């Protein structure tokens, strides 16, 4: 059976929608991971700032940021 241009176009659209969904899922996962890393960084930064404000003596040891 020979496919018509409309059939071909429909297949392309379906494939594009599937690919778009996968791209969106990947982008959402990336954004979620970036937000989690940002939250972890902000937490570490806040802890370091609190230690500095409490007057922790600076030594040769590094304060983890």
PDBQT receptor file of N, H, CA, C and O in Angstrom, charges set to zero:
ATOM      1  N   UNK A   1       0.837  -1.175   0.000  1.00  0.00    +0.000 N 
ATOM      2  CA  UNK A   1       0.000   0.000   0.000  1.00  0.00    +0.000 C 
ATOM      3  C   UNK A   1       0.882   1.238   0.000  1.00  0.00    +0.000 C 
ATOM      4  O   UNK A   1       1.808   1.350   0.803  1.00  0.00    +0.000 OA
ATOM      5  N   UNK A   2       0.602   2.134  -0.871  1.00  0.00    +0.000 N 
ATOM      6  H   UNK A   2      -0.150   2.043  -1.523  1.00  0.00    +0.000 HD
ATOM      7  CA  UNK A   2       1.389   3.353  -1.022  1.00  0.00    +0.000 C 
ATOM      8  C   UNK A   2       0.877   4.415  -0.045  1.00  0.00    +0.000 C 
ATOM      9  O   UNK A   2      -0.328   4.633   0.078  1.00  0.00    +0.000 OA
ATOM     10  N   UNK A   3       1.798   5.057   0.632  1.00  0.00    +0.000 N 
ATOM     11  H   UNK A   3       2.777   4.880   0.532  1.00  0.00    +0.000 HD
ATOM     12  CA  UNK A   3       1.371   6.099   1.568  1.00  0.00    +0.000 C 
ATOM     13  C   UNK A   3       1.232   7.429   0.835  1.00  0.00    +0.000 C 
ATOM     14  O   UNK A   3       1.948   7.721  -0.123  1.00  0.00    +0.000 OA
ATOM     15  N   UNK A   4       0.313   8.196   1.308  1.00  0.00    +0.000 N 
ATOM     16  H   UNK A   4      -0.269   7.959   2.087  1.00  0.00    +0.000 HD
ATOM     17  CA  UNK A   4       0.069   9.511   0.713  1.00  0.00    +0.000 C 
ATOM     18  C   UNK A   4       0.915  10.549   1.443  1.00  0.00    +0.000 C 
ATOM     19  O   UNK A   4       1.398  10.296   2.547  1.00  0.00    +0.000 OA
ATOM     20  N   UNK A   5       1.094  11.703   0.834  1.00  0.00    +0.000 N 
ATOM     21  H   UNK A   5       0.702  11.909  -0.063  1.00  0.00    +0.000 HD
ATOM     22  CA  UNK A   5       1.840  12.768   1.527  1.00  0.00    +0.000 C 
ATOM     23  C   UNK A   5       1.213  13.136   2.868  1.00  0.00    +0.000 C 
ATOM     24  O   UNK A   5       1.923  13.508   3.803  1.00  0.00    +0.000 OA
ATOM     25  N   UNK A   6      -0.102  13.037   2.966  1.00  0.00    +0.000 N 
ATOM     26  H   UNK A   6      -0.678  12.735   2.207  1.00  0.00    +0.000 HD
ATOM     27  CA  UNK A   6      -0.756  13.347   4.239  1.00  0.00    +0.000 C 
ATOM     28  C   UNK A   6      -0.405  12.309   5.303  1.00  0.00    +0.000 C 
ATOM     29  O   UNK A   6      -0.215  12.648   6.471  1.00  0.00    +0.000 OA
ATOM     30  N   UNK A   7      -0.320  11.043   4.891  1.00  0.00    +0.000 N 
ATOM     31  H   UNK A   7      -0.474  10.768   3.942  1.00  0.00    +0.000 HD
ATOM     32  CA  UNK A   7       0.074   9.993   5.829  1.00  0.00    +0.000 C 
ATOM     33  C   UNK A   7       1.503  10.238   6.316  1.00  0.00    +0.000 C 
ATOM     34  O   UNK A   7       1.810  10.105   7.501  1.00  0.00    +0.000 OA
ATOM     35  N   UNK A   8       2.352  10.593   5.377  1.00  0.00    +0.000 N 
ATOM     36  H   UNK A   8       2.102  10.701   4.415  1.00  0.00    +0.000 HD
ATOM     37  CA  UNK A   8       3.742  10.876   5.739  1.00  0.00    +0.000 C 
ATOM     38  C   UNK A   8       3.831  12.069   6.696  1.00  0.00    +0.000 C 
ATOM     39  O   UNK A   8       4.592  12.051   7.663  1.00  0.00    +0.000 OA
ATOM     40  N   UNK A   9       3.053  13.082   6.412  1.00  0.00    +0.000 N 
ATOM     41  H   UNK A   9       2.434  13.096   5.626  1.00  0.00    +0.000 HD
ATOM     42  CA  UNK A   9       3.043  14.276   7.264  1.00  0.00    +0.000 C 
ATOM     43  C   UNK A   9       2.540  13.925   8.661  1.00  0.00    +0.000 C 
ATOM     44  O   UNK A   9       3.071  14.413   9.658  1.00  0.00    +0.000 OA
ATOM     45  N   UNK A  10       1.522  13.083   8.730  1.00  0.00    +0.000 N 
ATOM     46  H   UNK A  10       1.090  12.686   7.920  1.00  0.00    +0.000 HD
ATOM     47  CA  UNK A  10       0.981  12.666  10.026  1.00  0.00    +0.000 C 
ATOM     48  C   UNK A  10       2.042  11.901  10.829  1.00  0.00    +0.000 C 
ATOM     49  O   UNK A  10       2.164  12.103  12.037  1.00  0.00    +0.000 OA
ATOM     50  N   UNK A  11       2.795  11.042  10.177  1.00  0.00    +0.000 N 
ATOM     51  H   UNK A  11       2.696  10.879   9.196  1.00  0.00    +0.000 HD
ATOM     52  CA  UNK A  11       3.856  10.293  10.848  1.00  0.00    +0.000 C 
ATOM     53  C   UNK A  11       4.954  11.227  11.354  1.00  0.00    +0.000 C 
ATOM     54  O   UNK A  11       5.482  11.049  12.452  1.00  0.00    +0.000 OA
ATOM     55  N   UNK A  12       5.283  12.213  10.545  1.00  0.00    +0.000 N 
ATOM     56  H   UNK A  12       4.853  12.358   9.654  1.00  0.00    +0.000 HD
ATOM     57  CA  UNK A  12       6.307  13.185  10.954  1.00  0.00    +0.000 C 
ATOM     58  C   UNK A  12       5.833  13.964  12.174  1.00  0.00    +0.000 C 
ATOM     59  O   UNK A  12       6.599  14.180  13.114  1.00  0.00    +0.000 OA
ATOM     60  N   UNK A  13       4.571  14.383  12.160  1.00  0.00    +0.000 N 
ATOM     61  H   UNK A  13       3.949  14.208  11.397  1.00  0.00    +0.000 HD
ATOM     62  CA  UNK A  13       4.020  15.151  13.290  1.00  0.00    +0.000 C 
ATOM     63  C   UNK A  13       4.017  14.302  14.551  1.00  0.00    +0.000 C 
ATOM     64  O   UNK A  13       4.385  14.781  15.623  1.00  0.00    +0.000 OA
ATOM     65  N   UNK A  14       3.605  13.045  14.429  1.00  0.00    +0.000 N 
ATOM     66  H   UNK A  14       3.307  12.657  13.558  1.00  0.00    +0.000 HD
ATOM     67  CA  UNK A  14       3.601  12.164  15.597  1.00  0.00    +0.000 C 
ATOM     68  C   UNK A  14       5.008  11.954  16.137  1.00  0.00    +0.000 C 
ATOM     69  O   UNK A  14       5.214  11.981  17.350  1.00  0.00    +0.000 OA
ATOM     70  N   UNK A  15       5.961  11.749  15.265  1.00  0.00    +0.000 N 
ATOM     71  H   UNK A  15       5.793  11.727  14.279  1.00  0.00    +0.000 HD
ATOM     72  CA  UNK A  15       7.348  11.560  15.694  1.00  0.00    +0.000 C 
ATOM     73  C   UNK A  15       7.885  12.827  16.350  1.00  0.00    +0.000 C 
ATOM     74  O   UNK A  15       8.606  12.765  17.346  1.00  0.00    +0.000 OA
ATOM     75  N   UNK A  16       7.527  13.977  15.782  1.00  0.00    +0.000 N 
ATOM     76  H   UNK A  16       6.941  14.028  14.973  1.00  0.00    +0.000 HD
ATOM     77  CA  UNK A  16       7.981  15.251  16.334  1.00  0.00    +0.000 C 
ATOM     78  C   UNK A  16       7.397  15.469  17.727  1.00  0.00    +0.000 C 
ATOM     79  O   UNK A  16       8.094  15.949  18.621  1.00  0.00    +0.000 OA
ATOM     80  N   UNK A  17       6.132  15.121  17.917  1.00  0.00    +0.000 N 
ATOM     81  H   UNK A  17       5.566  14.730  17.191  1.00  0.00    +0.000 HD
ATOM     82  CA  UNK A  17       5.504  15.276  19.226  1.00  0.00    +0.000 C 
ATOM     83  C   UNK A  17       6.179  14.379  20.260  1.00  0.00    +0.000 C 
ATOM     84  O   UNK A  17       6.391  14.788  21.402  1.00  0.00    +0.000 OA
ATOM     85  N   UNK A  18       6.512  13.163  19.859  1.00  0.00    +0.000 N 
ATOM     86  H   UNK A  18       6.340  12.830  18.932  1.00  0.00    +0.000 HD
ATOM     87  CA  UNK A  18       7.188  12.240  20.761  1.00  0.00    +0.000 C 
ATOM     88  C   UNK A  18       8.567  12.783  21.129  1.00  0.00    +0.000 C 
ATOM     89  O   UNK A  18       8.960  12.763  22.296  1.00  0.00    +0.000 OA
ATOM     90  N   UNK A  19       9.283  13.261  20.142  1.00  0.00    +0.000 N 
ATOM     91  H   UNK A  19       8.963  13.277  19.195  1.00  0.00    +0.000 HD
ATOM     92  CA  UNK A  19      10.605  13.823  20.401  1.00  0.00    +0.000 C 
ATOM     93  C   UNK A  19      10.493  15.065  21.275  1.00  0.00    +0.000 C 
ATOM     94  O   UNK A  19      11.311  15.267  22.172  1.00  0.00    +0.000 OA
ATOM     95  N   UNK A  20       9.498  15.891  21.023  1.00  0.00    +0.000 N 
ATOM     96  H   UNK A  20       8.833  15.727  20.294  1.00  0.00    +0.000 HD
ATOM     97  CA  UNK A  20       9.301  17.104  21.820  1.00  0.00    +0.000 C 
ATOM     98  C   UNK A  20       9.025  16.749  23.277  1.00  0.00    +0.000 C 
ATOM     99  O   UNK A  20       9.530  17.406  24.187  1.00  0.00    +0.000 OA
ATOM    100  N   UNK A  21       8.230  15.722  23.494  1.00  0.00    +0.000 N 
ATOM    101  H   UNK A  21       7.819  15.189  22.755  1.00  0.00    +0.000 HD
ATOM    102  CA  UNK A  21       7.943  15.301  24.869  1.00  0.00    +0.000 C 
ATOM    103  C   UNK A  21       9.216  14.863  25.577  1.00  0.00    +0.000 C 
ATOM    104  O   UNK A  21       9.426  15.183  26.747  1.00  0.00    +0.000 OA
ATOM    105  N   UNK A  22      10.061  14.133  24.867  1.00  0.00    +0.000 N 
ATOM    106  H   UNK A  22       9.890  13.873  23.917  1.00  0.00    +0.000 HD
ATOM    107  CA  UNK A  22      11.316  13.683  25.457  1.00  0.00    +0.000 C 
ATOM    108  C   UNK A  22      12.238  14.866  25.760  1.00  0.00    +0.000 C 
ATOM    109  O   UNK A  22      12.908  14.890  26.792  1.00  0.00    +0.000 OA
ATOM    110  N   UNK A  23      12.267  15.831  24.868  1.00  0.00    +0.000 N 
ATOM    111  H   UNK A  23      11.722  15.812  24.029  1.00  0.00    +0.000 HD
ATOM    112  CA  UNK A  23      13.090  17.029  25.084  1.00  0.00    +0.000 C 
ATOM    113  C   UNK A  23      12.578  17.793  26.297  1.00  0.00    +0.000 C 
ATOM    114  O   UNK A  23      13.368  18.261  27.119  1.00  0.00    +0.000 OA
ATOM    115  N   UNK A  24      11.265  17.921  26.411  1.00  0.00    +0.000 N 
ATOM    116  H   UNK A  24      10.624  17.541  25.744  1.00  0.00    +0.000 HD
ATOM    117  CA  UNK A  24      10.674  18.625  27.556  1.00  0.00    +0.000 C 
ATOM    118  C   UNK A  24      11.000  17.887  28.845  1.00  0.00    +0.000 C 
ATOM    119  O   UNK A  24      11.356  18.515  29.842  1.00  0.00    +0.000 OA
ATOM    120  N   UNK A  25      10.886  16.568  28.841  1.00  0.00    +0.000 N 
ATOM    121  H   UNK A  25      10.597  16.057  28.031  1.00  0.00    +0.000 HD
ATOM    122  CA  UNK A  25      11.219  15.786  30.038  1.00  0.00    +0.000 C 
ATOM    123  C   UNK A  25      12.680  15.996  30.427  1.00  0.00    +0.000 C 
ATOM    124  O   UNK A  25      12.995  16.173  31.603  1.00  0.00    +0.000 OA
ATOM    125  N   UNK A  26      13.557  15.976  29.447  1.00  0.00    +0.000 N 
ATOM    126  H   UNK A  26      13.300  15.832  28.491  1.00  0.00    +0.000 HD
ATOM    127  CA  UNK A  26      14.979  16.195  29.716  1.00  0.00    +0.000 C 
ATOM    128  C   UNK A  26      15.251  17.584  30.261  1.00  0.00    +0.000 C 
ATOM    129  O   UNK A  26      16.033  17.751  31.197  1.00  0.00    +0.000 OA
ATOM    130  N   UNK A  27      14.607  18.576  29.674  1.00  0.00    +0.000 N 
ATOM    131  H   UNK A  27      13.971  18.441  28.914  1.00  0.00    +0.000 HD
ATOM    132  CA  UNK A  27      14.791  19.951  30.136  1.00  0.00    +0.000 C 
ATOM    133  C   UNK A  27      14.266  20.118  31.561  1.00  0.00    +0.000 C 
ATOM    134  O   UNK A  27      14.895  20.786  32.380  1.00  0.00    +0.000 OA
ATOM    135  N   UNK A  28      13.122  19.516  31.857  1.00  0.00    +0.000 N 
ATOM    136  H   UNK A  28      12.610  18.973  31.191  1.00  0.00    +0.000 HD
ATOM    137  CA  UNK A  28      12.569  19.610  33.209  1.00  0.00    +0.000 C 
ATOM    138  C   UNK A  28      13.490  18.931  34.224  1.00  0.00    +0.000 C 
ATOM    139  O   UNK A  28      13.674  19.439  35.330  1.00  0.00    +0.000 OA
ATOM    140  N   UNK A  29      14.061  17.798  33.857  1.00  0.00    +0.000 N 
ATOM    141  H   UNK A  29      13.911  17.385  32.958  1.00  0.00    +0.000 HD
ATOM    142  CA  UNK A  29      14.992  17.107  34.752  1.00  0.00    +0.000 C 
ATOM    143  C   UNK A  29      16.236  17.961  34.998  1.00  0.00    +0.000 C 
ATOM    144  O   UNK A  29      16.743  18.028  36.118  1.00  0.00    +0.000 OA
ATOM    145  N   UNK A  30      16.716  18.607  33.950  1.00  0.00    +0.000 N 
ATOM    146  H   UNK A  30      16.304  18.553  33.040  1.00  0.00    +0.000 HD
ATOM    147  CA  UNK A  30      17.886  19.477  34.083  1.00  0.00    +0.000 C 
ATOM    148  C   UNK A  30      17.578  20.666  34.995  1.00  0.00    +0.000 C 
ATOM    149  O   UNK A  30      18.375  21.013  35.866  1.00  0.00    +0.000 OA
ATOM    150  N   UNK A  31      16.432  21.277  34.788  1.00  0.00    +0.000 N 
ATOM    151  H   UNK A  31      15.785  20.995  34.080  1.00  0.00    +0.000 HD
ATOM    152  CA  UNK A  31      16.044  22.429  35.613  1.00  0.00    +0.000 C 
ATOM    153  C   UNK A  31      15.873  22.008  37.069  1.00  0.00    +0.000 C 
ATOM    154  O   UNK A  31      16.309  22.716  37.977  1.00  0.00    +0.000 OA
ATOM    155  N   UNK A  32      15.245  20.867  37.293  1.00  0.00    +0.000 N 
ATOM    156  H   UNK A  32      14.891  20.292  36.555  1.00  0.00    +0.000 HD
ATOM    157  CA  UNK A  32      15.052  20.367  38.655  1.00  0.00    +0.000 C 
ATOM    158  C   UNK A  32      16.397  20.119  39.331  1.00  0.00    +0.000 C 
ATOM    159  O   UNK A  32      16.583  20.482  40.493  1.00  0.00    +0.000 OA
ATOM    160  N   UNK A  33      17.328  19.509  38.619  1.00  0.00    +0.000 N 
ATOM    161  H   UNK A  33      17.177  19.214  37.675  1.00  0.00    +0.000 HD
ATOM    162  CA  UNK A  33      18.658  19.250  39.177  1.00  0.00    +0.000 C 
ATOM    163  C   UNK A  33      19.388  20.559  39.479  1.00  0.00    +0.000 C 
ATOM    164  O   UNK A  33      20.056  20.680  40.506  1.00  0.00    +0.000 OA
ATOM    165  N   UNK A  34      19.257  21.536  38.581  1.00  0.00    +0.000 N 
ATOM    166  H   UNK A  34      18.714  21.438  37.747  1.00  0.00    +0.000 HD
ATOM    167  CA  UNK A  34      19.912  22.819  38.815  1.00  0.00    +0.000 C 
ATOM    168  C   UNK A  34      19.327  23.517  40.042  1.00  0.00    +0.000 C 
ATOM    169  O   UNK A  34      20.060  24.136  40.813  1.00  0.00    +0.000 OA
ATOM    170  N   UNK A  35      18.021  23.419  40.225  1.00  0.00    +0.000 N 
ATOM    171  H   UNK A  35      17.425  22.916  39.599  1.00  0.00    +0.000 HD
ATOM    172  CA  UNK A  35      17.386  24.016  41.415  1.00  0.00    +0.000 C 
ATOM    173  C   UNK A  35      17.850  23.329  42.689  1.00  0.00    +0.000 C 
ATOM    174  O   UNK A  35      18.101  23.988  43.699  1.00  0.00    +0.000 OA
ATOM    175  N   UNK A  36      17.966  21.998  42.644  1.00  0.00    +0.000 N 
ATOM    176  H   UNK A  36      17.762  21.463  41.824  1.00  0.00    +0.000 HD
ATOM    177  CA  UNK A  36      18.440  21.262  43.820  1.00  0.00    +0.000 C 
ATOM    178  C   UNK A  36      19.872  21.639  44.160  1.00  0.00    +0.000 C 
ATOM    179  O   UNK A  36      20.200  21.834  45.331  1.00  0.00    +0.000 OA
ATOM    180  N   UNK A  37      20.725  21.742  43.153  1.00  0.00    +0.000 N 
ATOM    181  H   UNK A  37      20.459  21.583  42.202  1.00  0.00    +0.000 HD
ATOM    182  CA  UNK A  37      22.115  22.138  43.383  1.00  0.00    +0.000 C 
ATOM    183  C   UNK A  37      22.197  23.563  43.924  1.00  0.00    +0.000 C 
ATOM    184  O   UNK A  37      23.022  23.862  44.787  1.00  0.00    +0.000 OA
ATOM    185  N   UNK A  38      21.329  24.443  43.404  1.00  0.00    +0.000 N 
ATOM    186  H   UNK A  38      20.659  24.200  42.703  1.00  0.00    +0.000 HD
ATOM    187  CA  UNK A  38      21.305  25.829  43.878  1.00  0.00    +0.000 C 
ATOM    188  C   UNK A  38      20.876  25.878  45.342  1.00  0.00    +0.000 C 
ATOM    189  O   UNK A  38      21.447  26.629  46.132  1.00  0.00    +0.000 OA
ATOM    190  N   UNK A  39      19.875  25.079  45.704  1.00  0.00    +0.000 N 
ATOM    191  H   UNK A  39      19.411  24.469  45.061  1.00  0.00    +0.000 HD
ATOM    192  CA  UNK A  39      19.417  25.033  47.093  1.00  0.00    +0.000 C 
ATOM    193  C   UNK A  39      20.524  24.519  48.006  1.00  0.00    +0.000 C 
ATOM    194  O   UNK A  39      20.725  25.050  49.098  1.00  0.00    +0.000 OA
ATOM    195  N   UNK A  40      21.239  23.493  47.565  1.00  0.00    +0.000 N 
ATOM    196  H   UNK A  40      21.076  23.062  46.678  1.00  0.00    +0.000 HD
ATOM    197  CA  UNK A  40      22.350  22.964  48.354  1.00  0.00    +0.000 C 
ATOM    198  C   UNK A  40      23.450  24.009  48.498  1.00  0.00    +0.000 C 
ATOM    199  O   UNK A  40      24.013  24.170  49.581  1.00  0.00    +0.000 OA
ATOM    200  N   UNK A  41      23.757  24.713  47.425  1.00  0.00    +0.000 N 
ATOM    201  H   UNK A  41      23.300  24.582  46.546  1.00  0.00    +0.000 HD
ATOM    202  CA  UNK A  41      24.778  25.766  47.469  1.00  0.00    +0.000 C 
ATOM    203  C   UNK A  41      24.352  26.873  48.424  1.00  0.00    +0.000 C 
ATOM    204  O   UNK A  41      25.153  27.331  49.239  1.00  0.00    +0.000 OA
ATOM    205  N   UNK A  42      23.098  27.308  48.332  1.00  0.00    +0.000 N 
ATOM    206  H   UNK A  42      22.447  26.937  47.670  1.00  0.00    +0.000 HD
ATOM    207  CA  UNK A  42      22.611  28.367  49.208  1.00  0.00    +0.000 C 
ATOM    208  C   UNK A  42      22.671  27.954  50.673  1.00  0.00    +0.000 C 
ATOM    209  O   UNK A  42      22.992  28.767  51.540  1.00  0.00    +0.000 OA
ATOM    210  N   UNK A  43      22.363  26.687  50.946  1.00  0.00    +0.000 N 
ATOM    211  H   UNK A  43      22.103  26.027  50.242  1.00  0.00    +0.000 HD
ATOM    212  CA  UNK A  43      22.433  26.177  52.310  1.00  0.00    +0.000 C 
ATOM    213  C   UNK A  43      23.869  26.216  52.836  1.00  0.00    +0.000 C 
ATOM    214  O   UNK A  43      24.116  26.669  53.954  1.00  0.00    +0.000 OA
ATOM    215  N   UNK A  44      24.802  25.743  52.031  1.00  0.00    +0.000 N 
ATOM    216  H   UNK A  44      24.601  25.375  51.123  1.00  0.00    +0.000 HD
ATOM    217  CA  UNK A  44      26.207  25.761  52.427  1.00  0.00    +0.000 C 
ATOM    218  C   UNK A  44      26.703  27.193  52.611  1.00  0.00    +0.000 C 
ATOM    219  O   UNK A  44      27.447  27.484  53.548  1.00  0.00    +0.000 OA
ATOM    220  N   UNK A  45      26.293  28.068  51.728  1.00  0.00    +0.000 N 
ATOM    221  H   UNK A  45      25.689  27.831  50.968  1.00  0.00    +0.000 HD
ATOM    222  CA  UNK A  45      26.690  29.474  51.816  1.00  0.00    +0.000 C 
ATOM    223  C   UNK A  45      26.164  30.102  53.101  1.00  0.00    +0.000 C 
ATOM    224  O   UNK A  45      26.882  30.837  53.779  1.00  0.00    +0.000 OA
ATOM    225  N   UNK A  46      24.911  29.811  53.432  1.00  0.00    +0.000 N 
ATOM    226  H   UNK A  46      24.328  29.214  52.881  1.00  0.00    +0.000 HD
ATOM    227  CA  UNK A  46      24.300  30.354  54.642  1.00  0.00    +0.000 C 
ATOM    228  C   UNK A  46      25.037  29.858  55.882  1.00  0.00    +0.000 C 
ATOM    229  O   UNK A  46      25.298  30.629  56.806  1.00  0.00    +0.000 OA
ATOM    230  N   UNK A  47      25.370  28.573  55.900  1.00  0.00    +0.000 N 
ATOM    231  H   UNK A  47      25.158  27.947  55.150  1.00  0.00    +0.000 HD
ATOM    232  CA  UNK A  47      26.105  28.013  57.035  1.00  0.00    +0.000 C 
ATOM    233  C   UNK A  47      27.466  28.677  57.186  1.00  0.00    +0.000 C 
ATOM    234  O   UNK A  47      27.882  28.985  58.303  1.00  0.00    +0.000 OA
ATOM    235  N   UNK A  48      28.157  28.899  56.090  1.00  0.00    +0.000 N 
ATOM    236  H   UNK A  48      27.819  28.649  55.182  1.00  0.00    +0.000 HD
ATOM    237  CA  UNK A  48      29.470  29.536  56.139  1.00  0.00    +0.000 C 
ATOM    238  C   UNK A  48      29.343  30.975  56.641  1.00  0.00    +0.000 C 
ATOM    239  O   UNK A  48      30.145  31.426  57.459  1.00  0.00    +0.000 OA
ATOM    240  N   UNK A  49      28.341  31.687  56.152  1.00  0.00    +0.000 N 
ATOM    241  H   UNK A  49      27.689  31.321  55.487  1.00  0.00    +0.000 HD
ATOM    242  CA  UNK A  49      28.136  33.062  56.607  1.00  0.00    +0.000 C 
ATOM    243  C   UNK A  49      27.822  33.115  58.098  1.00  0.00    +0.000 C 
ATOM    244  O   UNK A  49      28.292  34.005  58.807  1.00  0.00    +0.000 OA
ATOM    245  N   UNK A  50      27.025  32.156  58.572  1.00  0.00    +0.000 N 
ATOM    246  H   UNK A  50      26.643  31.433  57.996  1.00  0.00    +0.000 HD
ATOM    247  CA  UNK A  50      26.702  32.110  60.005  1.00  0.00    +0.000 C 
ATOM    248  C   UNK A  50      27.951  31.846  60.836  1.00  0.00    +0.000 C 
ATOM    249  O   UNK A  50      28.138  32.464  61.884  1.00  0.00    +0.000 OA
ATOM    250  N   UNK A  51      28.810  30.934  60.379  1.00  0.00    +0.000 N 
ATOM    251  H   UNK A  51      28.658  30.432  59.527  1.00  0.00    +0.000 HD
ATOM    252  CA  UNK A  51      30.055  30.649  61.104  1.00  0.00    +0.000 C 
ATOM    253  C   UNK A  51      30.950  31.874  61.159  1.00  0.00    +0.000 C 
ATOM    254  O   UNK A  51      31.566  32.163  62.184  1.00  0.00    +0.000 OA
ATOM    255  N   UNK A  52      31.014  32.587  60.049  1.00  0.00    +0.000 N 
ATOM    256  H   UNK A  52      30.513  32.353  59.216  1.00  0.00    +0.000 HD
ATOM    257  CA  UNK A  52      31.854  33.785  60.006  1.00  0.00    +0.000 C 
ATOM    258  C   UNK A  52      31.295  34.840  60.955  1.00  0.00    +0.000 C 
ATOM    259  O   UNK A  52      32.055  35.481  61.681  1.00  0.00    +0.000 OA
ATOM    260  N   UNK A  53      29.989  35.025  60.958  1.00  0.00    +0.000 N 
ATOM    261  H   UNK A  53      29.371  34.505  60.368  1.00  0.00    +0.000 HD
ATOM    262  CA  UNK A  53      29.376  36.030  61.825  1.00  0.00    +0.000 C 
ATOM    263  C   UNK A  53      29.495  35.667  63.294  1.00  0.00    +0.000 C 
ATOM    264  O   UNK A  53      29.559  36.557  64.142  1.00  0.00    +0.000 OA
ATOM    265  N   UNK A  54      29.525  34.388  63.611  1.00  0.00    +0.000 N 
ATOM    266  H   UNK A  54      29.472  33.665  62.922  1.00  0.00    +0.000 HD
ATOM    267  CA  UNK A  54      29.700  33.973  65.003  1.00  0.00    +0.000 C 
ATOM    268  C   UNK A  54      31.137  34.189  65.458  1.00  0.00    +0.000 C 
ATOM    269  O   UNK A  54      31.447  34.055  66.642  1.00  0.00    +0.000 OA
ATOM    270  N   UNK A  55      31.976  34.511  64.550  1.00  0.00    +0.000 N 
ATOM    271  H   UNK A  55      31.724  34.619  63.589  1.00  0.00    +0.000 HD
ATOM    272  CA  UNK A  55      33.358  34.793  64.909  1.00  0.00    +0.000 C 
ATOM    273  C   UNK A  55      34.250  33.575  64.967  1.00  0.00    +0.000 C 
ATOM    274  O   UNK A  55      35.178  33.513  65.774  1.00  0.00    +0.000 OA
ATOM    275  N   UNK A  56      33.978  32.628  64.134  1.00  0.00    +0.000 N 
ATOM    276  H   UNK A  56      33.224  32.679  63.479  1.00  0.00    +0.000 HD
ATOM    277  CA  UNK A  56      34.845  31.453  64.088  1.00  0.00    +0.000 C 
ATOM    278  C   UNK A  56      36.244  31.916  63.712  1.00  0.00    +0.000 C 
ATOM    279  O   UNK A  56      36.431  32.679  62.764  1.00  0.00    +0.000 OA
ATOM    280  N   UNK A  57      37.214  31.445  64.467  1.00  0.00    +0.000 N 
ATOM    281  H   UNK A  57      37.062  30.825  65.237  1.00  0.00    +0.000 HD
ATOM    282  CA  UNK A  57      38.594  31.825  64.167  1.00  0.00    +0.000 C 
ATOM    283  C   UNK A  57      39.029  31.178  62.870  1.00  0.00    +0.000 C 
ATOM    284  O   UNK A  57      38.878  29.972  62.678  1.00  0.00    +0.000 OA
ATOM    285  N   UNK A  58      39.564  31.984  61.998  1.00  0.00    +0.000 N 
ATOM    286  H   UNK A  58      39.687  32.964  62.155  1.00  0.00    +0.000 HD
ATOM    287  CA  UNK A  58      40.075  31.451  60.747  1.00  0.00    +0.000 C 
ATOM    288  C   UNK A  58      41.449  30.839  60.998  1.00  0.00    +0.000 C 
ATOM    289  O   UNK A  58      42.330  31.473  61.580  1.00  0.00    +0.000 OA
ATOM    290  N   UNK A  59      41.610  29.646  60.568  1.00  0.00    +0.000 N 
ATOM    291  H   UNK A  59      40.895  29.131  60.096  1.00  0.00    +0.000 HD
ATOM    292  CA  UNK A  59      42.886  28.973  60.710  1.00  0.00    +0.000 C 
ATOM    293  C   UNK A  59      43.369  28.596  59.315  1.00  0.00    +0.000 C 
ATOM    294  O   UNK A  59      42.880  29.116  58.312  1.00  0.00    +0.000 OA
ATOM    295  N   UNK A  60      44.316  27.704  59.271  1.00  0.00    +0.000 N 
ATOM    296  H   UNK A  60      44.714  27.283  60.086  1.00  0.00    +0.000 HD
ATOM    297  CA  UNK A  60      44.784  27.239  57.990  1.00  0.00    +0.000 C 
ATOM    298  C   UNK A  60      43.754  26.344  57.306  1.00  0.00    +0.000 C 
ATOM    299  O   UNK A  60      43.868  26.043  56.118  1.00  0.00    +0.000 OA
ATOM    300  N   UNK A  61      42.747  25.924  58.072  1.00  0.00    +0.000 N 
ATOM    301  H   UNK A  61      42.655  26.169  59.038  1.00  0.00    +0.000 HD
ATOM    302  CA  UNK A  61      41.701  25.099  57.496  1.00  0.00    +0.000 C 
ATOM    303  C   UNK A  61      40.761  25.978  56.679  1.00  0.00    +0.000 C 
ATOM    304  O   UNK A  61      40.489  27.126  57.030  1.00  0.00    +0.000 OA
ATOM    305  N   UNK A  62      40.289  25.424  55.615  1.00  0.00    +0.000 N 
ATOM    306  H   UNK A  62      40.510  24.492  55.330  1.00  0.00    +0.000 HD
ATOM    307  CA  UNK A  62      39.379  26.180  54.741  1.00  0.00    +0.000 C 
ATOM    308  C   UNK A  62      37.947  25.974  55.194  1.00  0.00    +0.000 C 
ATOM    309  O   UNK A  62      37.579  24.880  55.620  1.00  0.00    +0.000 OA
ATOM    310  N   UNK A  63      37.146  27.007  55.107  1.00  0.00    +0.000 N 
ATOM    311  H   UNK A  63      37.445  27.897  54.761  1.00  0.00    +0.000 HD
ATOM    312  CA  UNK A  63      35.724  26.891  55.389  1.00  0.00    +0.000 C 
ATOM    313  C   UNK A  63      35.053  26.430  54.104  1.00  0.00    +0.000 C 
ATOM    314  O   UNK A  63      35.152  27.103  53.078  1.00  0.00    +0.000 OA
ATOM    315  N   UNK A  64      34.373  25.293  54.148  1.00  0.00    +0.000 N 
ATOM    316  H   UNK A  64      34.293  24.746  54.982  1.00  0.00    +0.000 HD
ATOM    317  CA  UNK A  64      33.760  24.792  52.906  1.00  0.00    +0.000 C 
ATOM    318  C   UNK A  64      32.612  25.691  52.477  1.00  0.00    +0.000 C 
ATOM    319  O   UNK A  64      31.720  26.013  53.262  1.00  0.00    +0.000 OA
ATOM    320  N   UNK A  65      32.658  26.076  51.244  1.00  0.00    +0.000 N 
ATOM    321  H   UNK A  65      33.383  25.814  50.607  1.00  0.00    +0.000 HD
ATOM    322  CA  UNK A  65      31.563  26.863  50.690  1.00  0.00    +0.000 C 
ATOM    323  C   UNK A  65      30.875  25.990  49.731  1.00  0.00    +0.000 C 
ATOM    324  O   UNK A  65      29.898  26.406  49.108  1.00  0.00    +0.000 OA
TER     325      UNK A  65
